Amino acid sequence: MNVVVVPHDPNWFAKFSRESTAVLRALGDTVLAVHHVGSTSIAGVYAKPIVDMLGEVRELGSVDARNEAMADLGYEAMGECGIPGRRYFRKNNALGEREFNVHLFAAGSAAIERHLAFRDFLRAHEDLAAEYSELKRRLARQHPDSIDLYMDGKDAFVKEIERQAVAWRRSAQLSPTREVTAAFAAERSR
């Protein structure tokens, strides 16, 4: 996999909104919320042009029964894919390039708190977001043909920001910014 990071695209949120609506329908009442996470959710940060969605589900085991509905949307079910307590789906565009990732965790999972805290912390701390963006750009230039070396290169930074972000959120008793689509609210109010 080639490692390419591009400037932030404001259209990523619209892509999230459209796609999360379809994902919500496919997952049905198993899902409680879908959030836009990852670098595409943080203004100004360079990112791989892949929209990451984080879903909170009632019960992780019930997701497996929705694999066919997700496949109908073009998603490949990957199971835990190396992360216990997760269900992971990925979707490529017509050119075979990754376009969307869906990470599902049971409501209350520490992984949900960590992802949302990381996103919200970088949104609130533009200097650290800029530092993260520059790190990603440098690593993509250094390792254009190795996603593993790219990921390894940002691991220490990400872990430190996650630690700070979770502490920041807990100390301020912040709730995560909820970015669910209007369609989600409409679907759930029926």
Backbone bond lengths (Angstrom), bond angles and torsions (degrees), N, CA, C in turn:
res aa  C-N    CA-C-N  psi(-1)  N-CA   C-N-CA  omega(-1)  CA-C   N-CA-C  phi
1 M - - - 1.456 - - 1.518 109.29 -
2 N 1.324 116.69 125.59 1.459 121.41 175.15 1.523 109.33 -73.06
3 V 1.315 115.06 141.80 1.457 120.83 178.88 1.527 107.95 -100.18
4 V 1.308 115.42 112.42 1.457 121.56 179.10 1.521 107.92 -130.37
5 V 1.328 116.03 124.81 1.460 120.39 172.68 1.516 107.60 -115.07
6 V 1.317 115.40 142.55 1.464 121.59 -175.80 1.526 109.05 -127.52
7 P 1.344 116.95 161.72 1.466 118.82 177.24 1.527 110.49 -60.08
8 H 1.323 114.46 153.98 1.463 119.88 179.56 1.529 110.20 -55.88
9 D 1.307 115.74 136.12 1.465 122.37 179.38 1.523 107.66 -114.12
10 P 1.335 118.19 116.24 1.463 120.22 -179.31 1.530 113.20 -60.04
11 N 1.321 117.64 -17.83 1.468 121.22 178.68 1.520 112.79 -74.02
12 W 1.329 117.41 -11.01 1.461 119.20 179.66 1.528 111.55 -61.93
13 F 1.324 116.76 -35.66 1.457 117.71 179.07 1.525 110.65 -66.14
14 A 1.324 117.96 -39.92 1.473 121.04 177.68 1.529 110.31 -63.79
15 K 1.331 116.84 -39.57 1.468 119.78 176.81 1.531 110.05 -61.74
16 F 1.344 115.08 -44.01 1.464 119.23 176.78 1.525 110.48 -58.29
17 S 1.308 116.61 -47.80 1.473 120.49 -177.27 1.525 111.54 -58.71
18 R 1.321 117.08 -47.50 1.470 120.27 -179.87 1.526 111.57 -64.34
19 E 1.321 115.92 -48.83 1.463 119.69 -174.30 1.522 111.59 -70.87
20 S 1.331 117.30 -37.20 1.467 119.29 -179.29 1.524 110.86 -65.47
21 T 1.316 117.41 -30.37 1.459 120.64 176.28 1.526 109.97 -62.33
22 A 1.323 116.75 -45.00 1.461 121.05 178.62 1.530 110.91 -65.82
23 V 1.321 116.73 -40.86 1.470 121.28 179.44 1.524 110.27 -63.58
24 L 1.321 116.08 -42.28 1.469 119.89 178.31 1.525 111.05 -58.42
25 R 1.305 116.32 -43.44 1.469 119.74 179.28 1.526 110.54 -64.36
26 A 1.326 116.37 -42.86 1.464 120.41 -178.27 1.524 111.80 -65.20
27 L 1.315 116.89 -37.12 1.464 120.59 -177.75 1.527 112.64 -83.25
28 G 1.320 116.28 -17.84 1.461 120.10 176.57 1.505 112.77 60.64
29 D 1.329 115.59 -146.02 1.466 119.47 -174.31 1.521 113.73 -77.26
30 T 1.340 118.14 5.46 1.462 119.68 174.87 1.526 111.33 -72.86
31 V 1.339 116.71 -24.17 1.459 120.72 -173.83 1.534 110.97 -99.94
32 L 1.330 114.40 139.54 1.461 121.29 178.27 1.526 111.69 -100.63
33 A 1.328 117.26 -34.10 1.461 121.88 -178.55 1.519 108.96 -161.62
34 V 1.333 114.87 153.72 1.460 121.85 173.43 1.525 107.08 -130.08
35 H 1.321 116.03 130.03 1.463 122.77 -176.57 1.524 110.12 -118.59
36 H 1.306 116.05 148.01 1.461 122.70 172.52 1.523 106.38 -86.87
37 V 1.317 117.31 119.71 1.464 121.82 -178.83 1.522 109.45 -130.48
38 G 1.317 114.80 -177.87 1.454 119.93 179.98 1.523 110.73 80.36
39 S 1.302 115.47 179.67 1.460 121.05 -174.21 1.519 113.50 -64.87
40 T 1.322 118.27 -27.56 1.470 118.58 178.84 1.525 111.54 -67.82
41 S 1.329 117.89 -12.99 1.473 121.58 -179.67 1.525 112.75 -94.44
42 I 1.341 117.02 1.87 1.466 121.12 -176.34 1.529 109.32 -118.78
43 A 1.311 116.66 110.07 1.465 121.71 -177.71 1.522 110.89 -54.98
44 G 1.333 115.31 137.25 1.454 121.09 175.28 1.511 115.31 87.05
45 V 1.328 118.32 -10.01 1.462 120.82 -176.70 1.526 109.78 -93.92
46 Y 1.318 115.96 130.27 1.463 120.78 172.77 1.524 108.15 -63.34
47 A 1.319 116.60 146.69 1.467 119.93 -176.29 1.512 110.87 -153.27
48 K 1.311 115.04 156.50 1.456 119.25 164.62 1.524 104.28 -66.80
49 P 1.328 119.39 136.68 1.469 120.62 -174.68 1.530 112.96 -76.64
50 I 1.325 114.90 58.27 1.463 122.97 179.97 1.525 106.92 -126.58
51 V 1.322 116.84 121.54 1.459 120.94 -178.91 1.528 109.11 -83.69
52 D 1.322 115.63 122.75 1.460 122.15 178.05 1.516 109.95 -98.85
53 M 1.330 114.99 132.45 1.461 121.88 175.62 1.518 108.38 -118.05
54 L 1.317 115.67 139.65 1.458 122.91 177.79 1.521 107.39 -116.90
55 G 1.318 116.24 118.58 1.448 120.43 -179.86 1.515 112.11 -108.17
56 E 1.330 114.76 138.40 1.462 121.94 172.54 1.521 106.45 -99.65
57 V 1.345 116.45 124.95 1.461 120.50 -178.75 1.519 110.68 -119.41
58 R 1.327 114.70 155.83 1.469 120.12 179.69 1.523 111.17 -62.55
59 E 1.319 114.89 -50.14 1.459 120.94 -178.00 1.515 108.05 -143.68
60 L 1.318 116.13 124.88 1.458 121.08 -175.20 1.525 112.46 -58.69
61 G 1.314 117.48 -40.24 1.461 120.70 -178.20 1.520 113.66 -61.09
62 S 1.326 117.19 -27.85 1.457 120.01 -178.95 1.527 112.60 -72.26
63 V 1.307 117.09 -17.08 1.464 121.03 179.75 1.524 110.97 -65.99
64 D 1.326 116.82 -36.72 1.461 120.31 -176.32 1.528 112.24 -58.43
65 A 1.310 117.01 -30.05 1.462 120.88 178.81 1.534 111.28 -72.17
66 R 1.331 117.98 -10.36 1.469 122.32 -178.65 1.526 112.32 -102.80
67 N 1.346 117.53 6.30 1.467 120.67 -178.23 1.528 112.13 -57.36
68 E 1.320 117.51 -40.72 1.466 120.49 -178.91 1.533 110.82 -65.27
69 A 1.323 117.20 -41.12 1.468 120.25 178.28 1.532 110.27 -63.49
70 M 1.321 117.16 -37.74 1.466 120.27 176.97 1.529 110.01 -69.46
71 A 1.325 117.60 -38.01 1.471 120.89 177.50 1.523 110.70 -62.02
72 D 1.316 116.74 -35.13 1.469 120.47 177.48 1.529 111.60 -62.37
73 L 1.330 117.59 -24.02 1.469 122.09 176.50 1.528 111.80 -88.86
74 G 1.333 116.11 -3.32 1.460 120.12 -179.37 1.511 114.66 98.56
75 Y 1.334 117.43 9.39 1.460 121.32 -179.54 1.516 111.76 -88.75
76 E 1.314 115.22 142.97 1.454 122.76 173.65 1.534 107.28 -100.08
77 A 1.322 116.63 125.21 1.463 121.18 177.53 1.525 108.59 -78.44
78 M 1.332 115.93 127.92 1.465 121.39 -176.95 1.533 112.57 -115.10
79 G 1.332 117.57 6.31 1.460 120.11 -178.09 1.516 111.32 64.20
80 E 1.328 116.55 -141.99 1.466 120.49 178.77 1.524 111.56 -73.60
81 C 1.314 116.78 -31.36 1.467 123.68 179.08 1.531 111.56 49.26
82 G 1.331 114.83 51.75 1.461 120.78 174.41 1.511 116.69 86.56
83 I 1.324 118.07 -3.43 1.470 120.12 179.16 1.524 108.19 -123.96
84 P 1.336 116.94 104.24 1.462 119.84 179.45 1.530 111.31 -57.16
85 G 1.323 115.96 139.62 1.452 120.87 178.29 1.513 113.85 84.14
86 R 1.323 117.34 13.86 1.462 121.79 -179.69 1.521 109.16 -125.85
87 R 1.334 115.32 151.27 1.458 122.52 164.20 1.510 105.39 -119.47
88 Y 1.345 114.99 131.68 1.453 121.05 -173.03 1.520 110.14 -124.30
89 F 1.330 115.59 134.68 1.460 123.10 176.58 1.523 107.86 -128.47
90 R 1.326 115.77 145.12 1.456 119.62 175.70 1.521 109.78 -134.08
91 K 1.337 114.14 151.42 1.463 120.52 -176.99 1.518 109.40 -137.78
92 N 1.319 115.55 131.68 1.452 121.77 176.86 1.524 109.96 -102.67
93 N 1.324 115.75 157.88 1.459 119.93 174.84 1.528 109.73 -84.22
94 A 1.320 117.23 -174.62 1.467 121.76 -176.27 1.525 112.60 -64.17
95 L 1.333 117.69 -22.34 1.465 121.43 178.50 1.526 112.40 -87.84
96 G 1.328 116.46 1.06 1.461 120.44 -179.19 1.517 113.83 83.49
97 E 1.330 117.29 12.10 1.459 121.43 178.62 1.516 109.44 -94.30
98 R 1.331 116.50 139.03 1.454 120.94 179.35 1.512 109.94 -59.99
99 E 1.332 115.09 133.86 1.459 120.30 -178.99 1.527 112.00 -121.19
100 F 1.339 116.70 -36.99 1.464 121.33 -177.55 1.521 110.69 -139.44
101 N 1.341 115.21 145.55 1.455 123.86 168.73 1.522 107.38 -124.59
102 V 1.319 116.69 139.41 1.465 121.61 174.78 1.528 106.82 -123.62
103 H 1.331 115.09 122.07 1.463 122.80 178.30 1.525 106.59 -112.74
104 L 1.304 117.39 122.08 1.464 121.08 -178.62 1.522 110.01 -115.87
105 F 1.333 115.45 133.41 1.468 122.74 177.60 1.523 108.39 -134.16
106 A 1.310 115.68 154.28 1.462 120.22 175.65 1.526 109.15 -66.98
107 A 1.331 115.55 141.03 1.464 120.78 178.37 1.525 109.32 -52.02
108 G 1.312 116.10 138.85 1.460 121.45 -179.33 1.516 113.49 90.21
109 S 1.318 118.05 -4.43 1.462 122.07 -179.77 1.527 110.40 -64.28
110 A 1.322 115.62 141.16 1.462 120.47 176.38 1.524 110.51 -62.47
111 A 1.316 117.75 -28.50 1.466 121.11 179.13 1.523 111.23 -62.94
112 I 1.313 116.90 -37.07 1.467 120.32 178.40 1.523 109.51 -64.58
113 E 1.321 116.77 -48.86 1.460 120.21 179.83 1.524 110.92 -58.63
114 R 1.316 116.81 -43.31 1.458 122.01 -177.93 1.529 111.54 -62.49
115 H 1.325 117.06 -47.48 1.473 120.88 -179.16 1.529 111.78 -64.16
116 L 1.318 116.54 -45.09 1.465 119.97 -178.10 1.528 111.22 -69.96
117 A 1.334 117.21 -38.27 1.461 120.44 178.07 1.527 110.26 -64.58
118 F 1.331 117.35 -43.36 1.468 121.84 178.79 1.524 110.18 -57.61
119 R 1.326 116.41 -50.12 1.470 121.37 -179.72 1.529 110.90 -59.92
120 D 1.319 116.79 -51.31 1.459 121.07 -175.61 1.533 111.82 -66.28
121 F 1.337 116.78 -36.20 1.464 121.34 178.98 1.527 110.52 -64.35
122 L 1.333 117.02 -45.46 1.465 119.13 179.50 1.522 111.66 -69.12
123 R 1.309 117.60 -31.35 1.472 119.61 174.74 1.529 110.61 -64.93
124 A 1.317 116.59 -34.89 1.462 121.46 -177.91 1.529 112.98 -85.82
125 H 1.324 117.97 -14.77 1.465 122.61 -177.08 1.529 108.95 -125.87
126 E 1.326 115.03 82.63 1.469 120.79 -174.06 1.525 112.65 -60.70
127 D 1.331 117.86 -31.23 1.462 120.55 179.70 1.526 110.78 -64.74
128 L 1.325 116.77 -41.90 1.466 120.15 178.09 1.529 111.10 -71.95
129 A 1.324 117.07 -34.63 1.459 120.55 176.42 1.531 109.46 -62.75
130 A 1.330 116.82 -41.68 1.467 120.83 178.57 1.525 110.88 -65.39
131 E 1.323 116.50 -39.40 1.467 120.74 177.85 1.533 110.14 -63.65
132 Y 1.312 116.58 -43.51 1.471 121.45 178.39 1.531 110.09 -63.14
133 S 1.303 116.90 -43.03 1.456 121.61 179.18 1.524 110.89 -59.84
134 E 1.320 116.57 -45.89 1.462 120.39 -179.69 1.527 111.09 -66.00
135 L 1.332 117.55 -39.15 1.460 120.80 176.33 1.527 110.42 -58.88
136 K 1.320 117.07 -45.43 1.460 121.47 179.92 1.530 111.13 -62.53
137 R 1.315 117.22 -41.36 1.467 120.98 179.00 1.526 110.42 -63.14
138 R 1.327 116.20 -45.24 1.465 120.64 -179.18 1.525 110.88 -63.35
139 L 1.328 116.24 -45.49 1.468 119.85 -179.43 1.530 112.12 -65.71
140 A 1.323 117.10 -36.39 1.464 119.91 177.54 1.532 110.78 -65.50
141 R 1.325 117.03 -36.31 1.484 120.23 176.87 1.529 110.34 -69.64
142 Q 1.344 116.79 -39.73 1.464 120.86 -177.48 1.527 112.74 -73.19
143 H 1.326 116.70 -33.28 1.471 120.95 -173.60 1.536 111.15 -130.56
144 P 1.326 117.91 59.10 1.470 119.14 -175.04 1.529 114.01 -66.16
145 D 1.329 116.70 -17.29 1.465 120.19 -177.14 1.523 113.86 -112.65
146 S 1.342 116.84 10.03 1.460 119.13 -177.10 1.527 111.63 -138.04
147 I 1.316 115.50 99.85 1.469 119.90 176.64 1.527 109.91 -63.39
148 D 1.328 117.47 -32.14 1.472 120.33 -179.82 1.526 111.15 -64.84
149 L 1.337 117.38 -46.46 1.466 119.76 179.33 1.526 110.94 -67.66
150 Y 1.315 117.35 -36.06 1.468 121.85 175.68 1.533 109.82 -60.52
151 M 1.328 116.68 -49.27 1.469 121.07 -179.51 1.524 110.91 -64.89
152 D 1.333 117.19 -43.66 1.465 120.70 178.58 1.532 111.17 -59.76
153 G 1.335 116.63 -37.95 1.451 121.52 -177.95 1.517 113.90 -66.43
154 K 1.307 117.54 -27.66 1.465 119.24 179.83 1.524 113.14 -101.88
155 D 1.316 117.51 -1.11 1.461 121.86 -174.91 1.530 113.38 -58.39
156 A 1.328 118.25 -49.60 1.471 120.74 -177.41 1.529 110.79 -63.40
157 F 1.330 116.99 -41.42 1.460 120.50 178.97 1.523 110.25 -62.92
158 V 1.312 116.75 -47.28 1.468 121.33 -178.45 1.527 110.31 -61.24
159 K 1.309 117.60 -44.78 1.466 120.20 -179.34 1.525 111.85 -63.30
160 E 1.323 116.47 -39.49 1.472 119.13 178.83 1.528 110.57 -68.19
161 I 1.310 117.82 -42.08 1.472 120.25 178.62 1.526 109.53 -65.56
162 E 1.320 117.95 -40.98 1.475 120.36 176.99 1.524 110.73 -58.26
163 R 1.330 116.65 -44.08 1.471 120.64 179.59 1.521 110.09 -60.18
164 Q 1.324 116.51 -49.01 1.466 120.74 179.57 1.529 111.16 -63.53
165 A 1.322 115.99 -40.52 1.469 120.92 -176.29 1.520 111.88 -65.05
166 V 1.316 116.71 -44.00 1.465 119.97 -179.73 1.527 109.77 -66.10
167 A 1.330 116.95 -42.79 1.469 120.18 177.84 1.527 110.62 -63.15
168 W 1.321 117.50 -42.54 1.472 123.20 178.02 1.520 110.67 -59.28
169 R 1.308 115.39 -47.66 1.470 119.68 -178.28 1.525 111.11 -65.03
170 R 1.317 116.68 -43.18 1.467 120.27 -179.48 1.526 111.26 -68.22
171 S 1.331 117.35 -41.20 1.471 119.74 -178.03 1.522 111.30 -67.14
172 A 1.294 116.83 -33.90 1.461 120.85 179.88 1.524 111.61 -91.87
173 Q 1.329 115.84 -3.08 1.465 122.50 -176.84 1.526 110.80 51.04
174 L 1.335 113.87 46.68 1.462 120.44 -179.02 1.519 110.65 -83.93
175 S 1.278 115.48 141.67 1.460 120.92 169.66 1.515 106.10 -89.79
176 P 1.318 117.80 148.29 1.459 118.72 178.20 1.524 110.08 -64.64
177 T 1.319 114.98 147.73 1.459 119.45 173.79 1.516 106.85 -64.47
178 R 1.306 116.58 124.92 1.455 120.95 -178.21 1.513 109.24 -91.76
179 E 1.305 115.90 117.33 1.451 121.33 178.73 1.512 108.43 -119.58
180 V 1.259 114.75 70.28 1.453 118.74 174.72 1.513 106.59 -103.59
181 T 1.282 115.92 153.49 1.449 119.17 -175.10 1.512 111.69 -75.41
182 A 1.312 115.03 159.98 1.468 120.36 174.82 1.522 109.04 -60.28
183 A 1.323 115.79 -34.12 1.468 119.62 178.90 1.524 110.34 -63.31
184 F 1.330 116.89 -34.43 1.460 120.06 178.35 1.518 109.61 -61.43
185 A 1.320 116.25 -47.83 1.456 120.46 -179.16 1.523 109.80 -62.21
186 A 1.325 116.99 -41.61 1.464 120.22 179.71 1.517 111.89 -66.00
187 E 1.349 115.56 -42.23 1.474 120.13 179.06 1.528 110.96 -60.48
188 R 1.327 115.64 -41.50 1.459 119.90 -175.43 1.524 112.97 -78.07
189 S 1.337 117.08 -19.86 1.465 118.97 -178.87 1.521 112.76 -85.51
190 R 1.316 116.58 -6.61 1.479 119.94 179.30 1.503 111.73 -75.12
